[in-house]
Amino acid sequence: MPLATPASPAIGVGTWAWGNQFLWGYHPDQDAALEACFDRAVARGLRFFDTADSYGTGRWNGRSEALLGQFVAALPAGRRQDLCVATKLAPFPWRLGRRGFDRALQASRTRLQGKLDRVQLHWSTARYAPWQEGPLLEGLADQVLAGAVPELGVSNVGPLRLRRLHQTLAARGVPLRSLQVQMSLLAPEPILPGGLVEVCRELDIALIAYSPLALGLLTRRPGAEPLLPSGPRRWLFQRLWPDLQPLLEAMAEIASRRDATTAAVALNWCRAHGAMPIGGLRSVAQADAAADALAWSLDGGEREWLDRLALALPIRSRMPANPFQSA
């Protein structure tokens, strides 16, 4: 299923938390709630679901794909066909050469019970092993040309490398369908002049924004320091919170005008820049909130106001950059 056009992108569902015990406190007792979340998301019109073969920590490795595959398989056939299920394959050091992803792709397809519409390179190896990336991507292009998977995307790639990869794949007749990067009001780099928003629009590549809610920071109201989450997110909240008040106050004002949540404001900021946000959804209430955000859009003045505040934040108050993000 093709993504919405950049002028009116949809909202997708990220499944990083499904199986992640380290950051999100996953336990199998949550599976029924995750299935209810999935069912509500589908019922409310959310159609894009993103996962990865590396999602799921420790003994739950691969759990995200397995749960998504199970939930999709339980749908009627017609509903399954309406969805776009995308996974990402990690370029681990032992995955080498043009056939380096073959077994991983088959394992992902098995966990997803055959429903796999797009495969994505999870991150670029340009910073540490540039020789590894080309053959792996060529191998994924082989799979697309052979009909093993319909579409190909990449993730964590910067503007310069995106142009190079797009050109390489185009020479083989394989469209580069999407780019997935961290993008939010606390990670606004893609909107800079010459940045990924402009390049994706120029090359007709769908831009997907992961972590659009900044691990939950952008769901909070301004004011006194909120109840802090447990685990690694606690440190992040403590570090970033003091400088965020002007941005959160603006978001709260816009949310009040729109009778919406600050989370909806954050999601619609991504959409206003032509990116499809994929929030991590774990509950029916979160699925409803994401779907509700589709009912309205930021106007030009609201977007520009938020742009100014986001770009004015000091680097110390932005989300940490992905260490694998290429130039």
C-alpha positions as CSV (number, residue, x, y, z in Angstrom):
1,M,0.0,0.0,0.0
2,P,1.6,3.3,-1.0
3,L,2.1,6.0,1.7
4,A,0.1,9.2,1.6
5,T,1.5,12.1,-0.4
6,P,3.9,14.5,1.3
7,A,1.2,17.2,1.2
8,S,-1.1,15.1,3.5
9,P,0.9,12.3,5.2
10,A,-0.7,9.8,7.4
11,I,0.2,8.7,10.9
12,G,1.8,5.4,11.4
13,V,2.5,3.0,14.3
14,G,5.9,2.3,15.6
15,T,6.5,-1.0,17.6
16,W,9.9,-0.4,19.1
17,A,8.4,-0.9,22.6
18,W,6.8,-4.2,21.8
19,G,9.4,-6.5,23.4
20,N,11.8,-3.9,24.7
21,Q,12.3,-4.5,28.4
22,F,15.3,-2.2,28.8
23,L,13.8,1.1,27.8
24,W,10.0,0.4,27.9
25,G,9.6,-2.3,30.6
26,Y,8.0,-4.8,28.3
27,H,6.6,-8.0,29.8
28,P,4.4,-10.7,28.1
29,D,1.6,-9.7,30.4
30,Q,1.2,-6.7,28.2
31,D,0.5,-8.6,25.0
32,A,-3.3,-8.5,25.3
33,A,-3.1,-4.7,25.7
34,L,-0.8,-4.4,22.7
35,E,-3.2,-6.5,20.6
36,A,-6.1,-4.3,21.7
37,C,-4.0,-1.3,20.7
38,F,-3.3,-2.8,17.3
39,D,-6.9,-3.6,16.7
40,R,-8.0,-0.1,17.6
41,A,-5.4,1.5,15.5
42,V,-6.6,-0.5,12.5
43,A,-10.2,0.3,13.2
44,R,-9.4,4.0,13.4
45,G,-7.7,4.0,10.0
46,L,-4.0,3.8,10.8
47,R,-2.5,1.6,8.1
48,F,1.3,1.8,8.4
49,F,3.1,-0.4,10.9
50,D,6.8,-0.3,11.4
51,T,9.0,-2.9,13.2
52,A,12.6,-4.2,13.0
53,D,14.4,-7.5,13.4
54,S,16.4,-6.1,16.3
55,Y,13.4,-4.9,18.2
56,G,13.0,-6.9,21.4
57,T,15.7,-7.0,24.1
58,G,17.4,-10.0,25.6
59,R,15.3,-13.1,25.5
60,W,12.5,-11.1,23.8
61,N,14.7,-10.6,20.6
62,G,12.4,-10.5,17.6
63,R,9.3,-10.1,19.8
64,S,8.1,-7.0,18.0
65,E,7.9,-8.7,14.6
66,A,6.4,-11.8,16.1
67,L,3.6,-9.9,17.9
68,L,2.9,-7.8,14.8
69,G,2.8,-10.8,12.6
70,Q,0.4,-12.6,15.0
71,F,-1.9,-9.5,15.3
72,V,-2.0,-9.0,11.5
73,A,-2.7,-12.7,10.8
74,A,-5.8,-12.5,13.0
75,L,-7.4,-9.9,10.8
76,P,-9.8,-10.8,8.0
77,A,-7.9,-11.1,4.6
78,G,-9.3,-7.8,3.3
79,R,-8.1,-5.9,6.3
80,R,-4.7,-7.4,6.1
81,Q,-4.3,-6.3,2.5
82,D,-5.1,-2.7,3.5
83,L,-2.1,-2.5,5.7
84,C,1.5,-1.6,4.9
85,V,3.9,-3.6,7.2
86,A,7.5,-2.6,7.1
87,T,10.5,-4.0,8.9
88,K,14.1,-3.0,9.2
89,L,17.1,-5.3,9.0
90,A,20.1,-4.4,11.1
91,P,23.6,-4.4,9.4
92,F,25.2,-6.3,12.2
93,P,29.0,-6.9,11.7
94,W,28.4,-10.6,10.8
95,R,26.0,-9.7,8.0
96,L,28.3,-9.4,5.1
97,G,28.1,-9.3,1.3
98,R,25.3,-9.3,-1.2
99,R,23.6,-12.3,0.4
100,G,24.3,-11.0,4.0
101,F,20.6,-10.2,4.6
102,D,19.0,-13.3,3.0
103,R,18.6,-15.3,6.1
104,A,17.5,-12.3,8.2
105,L,14.9,-11.4,5.6
106,Q,13.5,-14.9,5.6
107,A,13.4,-14.9,9.4
108,S,11.6,-11.6,9.5
109,R,9.0,-12.9,6.9
110,T,8.4,-15.9,9.1
111,R,7.9,-13.9,12.3
112,L,5.6,-11.6,10.3
113,Q,3.7,-14.6,9.0
114,G,4.2,-13.6,5.4
115,K,2.9,-10.0,5.6
116,L,5.9,-7.9,4.6
117,D,5.4,-5.0,2.3
118,R,8.6,-3.0,2.7
119,V,12.1,-3.9,3.9
120,Q,14.4,-1.1,5.1
121,L,18.1,-0.9,5.9
122,H,18.0,-0.1,9.6
123,W,21.0,2.2,9.6
124,S,23.9,3.4,7.5
125,T,27.4,1.8,8.1
126,A,29.0,4.9,6.4
127,R,30.6,6.1,9.7
128,Y,32.4,2.8,10.6
129,A,32.3,0.3,7.8
130,P,31.4,2.0,4.5
131,W,32.4,-1.1,2.5
132,Q,29.6,-3.1,4.2
133,E,26.6,-1.0,3.2
134,G,26.7,-1.2,-0.6
135,P,26.6,-5.0,-1.0
136,L,23.9,-5.3,1.6
137,L,21.7,-2.7,-0.2
138,E,22.4,-4.4,-3.5
139,G,21.2,-7.7,-2.0
140,L,18.0,-6.0,-0.8
141,A,17.5,-4.6,-4.3
142,D,17.9,-8.1,-5.7
143,Q,15.1,-9.3,-3.4
144,V,12.8,-6.5,-4.7
145,L,13.6,-7.3,-8.3
146,A,12.9,-11.0,-7.7
147,G,9.5,-10.1,-6.2
148,A,10.4,-11.4,-2.7
149,V,9.4,-8.1,-1.1
150,P,7.5,-5.3,-2.9
151,E,9.4,-2.2,-1.6
152,L,12.7,-0.9,-0.3
153,G,13.5,1.9,2.1
154,V,16.4,3.1,4.2
155,S,16.8,4.5,7.7
156,N,19.2,6.8,9.5
157,V,20.7,8.3,6.3
158,G,21.6,11.9,5.8
159,P,21.0,14.1,2.7
160,L,24.3,13.4,1.0
161,R,24.2,9.7,1.3
162,L,20.5,9.6,0.5
163,R,21.2,11.1,-2.9
164,R,23.9,8.6,-3.5
165,L,21.7,5.6,-2.5
166,H,18.8,6.9,-4.5
167,Q,21.0,7.2,-7.6
168,T,22.5,3.7,-7.1
169,L,19.1,2.1,-6.8
170,A,17.5,4.1,-9.6
171,A,20.3,2.7,-12.0
172,R,18.9,-0.7,-11.2
173,G,15.3,0.3,-11.6
174,V,14.5,-0.1,-7.9
175,P,12.6,2.9,-6.4
176,L,13.7,4.1,-3.0
177,R,10.3,4.4,-1.4
178,S,11.1,5.9,2.0
179,L,13.6,7.3,4.4
180,Q,13.1,6.9,8.2
181,V,14.9,9.3,10.6
182,Q,14.6,10.7,14.0
183,M,12.4,13.8,13.6
184,S,10.5,15.8,16.2
185,L,10.3,19.3,17.7
186,L,13.3,18.1,19.8
187,A,15.1,16.7,16.7
188,P,14.3,19.4,14.1
189,E,17.4,19.0,11.9
190,P,15.5,17.6,8.9
191,I,13.7,20.9,8.4
192,L,16.9,22.9,8.0
193,P,17.6,24.4,4.5
194,G,19.1,21.6,2.3
195,G,18.0,19.0,4.9
196,L,16.1,15.8,4.5
197,V,12.7,17.4,4.2
198,E,13.8,19.2,1.0
199,V,15.8,16.3,-0.4
200,C,12.9,13.8,0.1
201,R,10.5,16.2,-1.5
202,E,12.8,16.7,-4.5
203,L,13.5,12.9,-5.0
204,D,9.9,11.9,-4.3
205,I,10.9,9.8,-1.3
206,A,8.4,9.4,1.6
207,L,9.8,10.8,4.8
208,I,9.0,8.8,8.0
209,A,9.6,10.5,11.4
210,Y,10.5,8.1,14.2
211,S,10.4,9.2,17.9
212,P,8.0,12.1,17.0
213,L,7.1,12.4,20.6
214,A,10.7,12.4,21.9
215,L,10.3,9.3,24.1
216,G,7.3,11.0,25.7
217,L,8.7,14.4,26.5
218,L,6.4,16.1,24.0
219,T,3.3,14.6,25.6
220,R,3.9,16.6,28.9
221,R,2.4,19.9,29.9
222,P,4.6,22.8,30.8
223,G,5.3,23.7,34.4
224,A,7.0,21.9,37.3
225,E,9.1,18.9,36.5
226,P,6.7,16.0,35.8
227,L,6.7,12.6,37.4
228,L,9.8,11.1,36.0
229,P,9.8,7.8,34.1
230,S,11.9,4.9,35.3
231,G,15.0,3.6,33.5
232,P,17.2,5.4,31.0
233,R,14.4,7.9,30.0
234,R,14.6,9.4,33.5
235,W,18.1,10.8,32.8
236,L,16.9,12.3,29.5
237,F,13.9,14.0,31.1
238,Q,16.0,15.5,33.8
239,R,18.5,16.8,31.3
240,L,16.1,18.3,28.7
241,W,13.2,19.5,30.8
242,P,14.5,22.9,32.1
243,D,14.9,24.4,28.6
244,L,11.7,23.1,27.1
245,Q,9.2,25.4,28.8
246,P,8.7,28.0,26.0
247,L,8.2,25.2,23.5
248,L,5.8,23.3,25.7
249,E,3.8,26.5,26.5
250,A,3.4,27.1,22.8
251,M,2.3,23.5,22.2
252,A,-0.2,23.7,25.1
253,E,-1.7,26.9,23.7
254,I,-2.1,25.4,20.2
255,A,-3.6,22.2,21.8
256,S,-6.1,24.3,23.8
257,R,-7.2,26.2,20.6
258,R,-7.7,22.9,18.8
259,D,-9.2,21.0,21.7
260,A,-6.4,18.5,21.3
261,T,-3.4,17.1,23.1
262,T,0.2,18.2,23.0
263,A,1.0,14.8,21.5
264,A,-1.3,15.6,18.6
265,V,0.5,19.0,18.2
266,A,3.8,17.2,18.0
267,L,2.5,14.6,15.5
268,N,1.0,17.3,13.3
269,W,4.2,19.4,13.3
270,C,5.8,16.4,11.5
271,R,2.9,16.2,9.1
272,A,3.1,19.9,8.4
273,H,6.6,19.3,7.1
274,G,5.6,16.4,4.9
275,A,6.7,13.6,7.2
276,M,4.6,10.7,8.4
277,P,5.1,10.4,12.2
278,I,5.2,6.9,13.6
279,G,4.5,7.2,17.3
280,G,5.1,4.3,19.6
281,L,1.6,3.1,20.6
282,R,1.0,0.6,23.4
283,S,-2.6,1.3,24.5
284,V,-6.1,1.8,23.1
285,A,-6.0,5.4,24.4
286,Q,-2.8,6.1,22.6
287,A,-4.2,4.6,19.4
288,D,-7.3,6.9,19.7
289,A,-5.1,9.9,20.4
290,A,-3.0,9.3,17.3
291,A,-6.1,8.8,15.1
292,D,-7.7,11.9,16.5
293,A,-4.7,13.9,15.3
294,L,-5.6,13.1,11.7
295,A,-8.7,15.3,12.0
296,W,-6.9,18.6,11.9
297,S,-3.6,20.2,10.8
298,L,-1.4,23.1,11.9
299,D,-1.8,26.3,10.0
300,G,1.2,28.1,8.6
301,G,1.5,30.5,11.5
302,E,1.4,27.7,14.1
303,R,4.0,25.7,12.2
304,E,6.4,28.7,11.9
305,W,6.0,29.5,15.6
306,L,6.9,26.0,16.6
307,D,9.8,25.9,14.0
308,R,11.3,29.0,15.6
309,L,11.1,27.6,19.1
310,A,12.5,24.2,18.1
311,L,15.4,25.6,16.2
312,A,16.2,28.0,19.0
313,L,16.7,25.2,21.5
314,P,20.4,24.7,22.5
315,I,21.9,21.5,21.3
316,R,22.0,20.2,25.0
317,S,18.2,20.4,25.1
318,R,17.6,18.4,21.9
319,M,17.3,14.7,21.6
320,P,20.6,12.8,21.3
321,A,21.5,12.2,17.6
322,N,21.5,8.6,16.4
323,P,25.2,7.7,16.4
324,F,24.8,5.8,13.1
325,Q,23.1,8.7,11.2
326,S,25.2,9.4,8.1
327,A,25.8,12.7,6.5
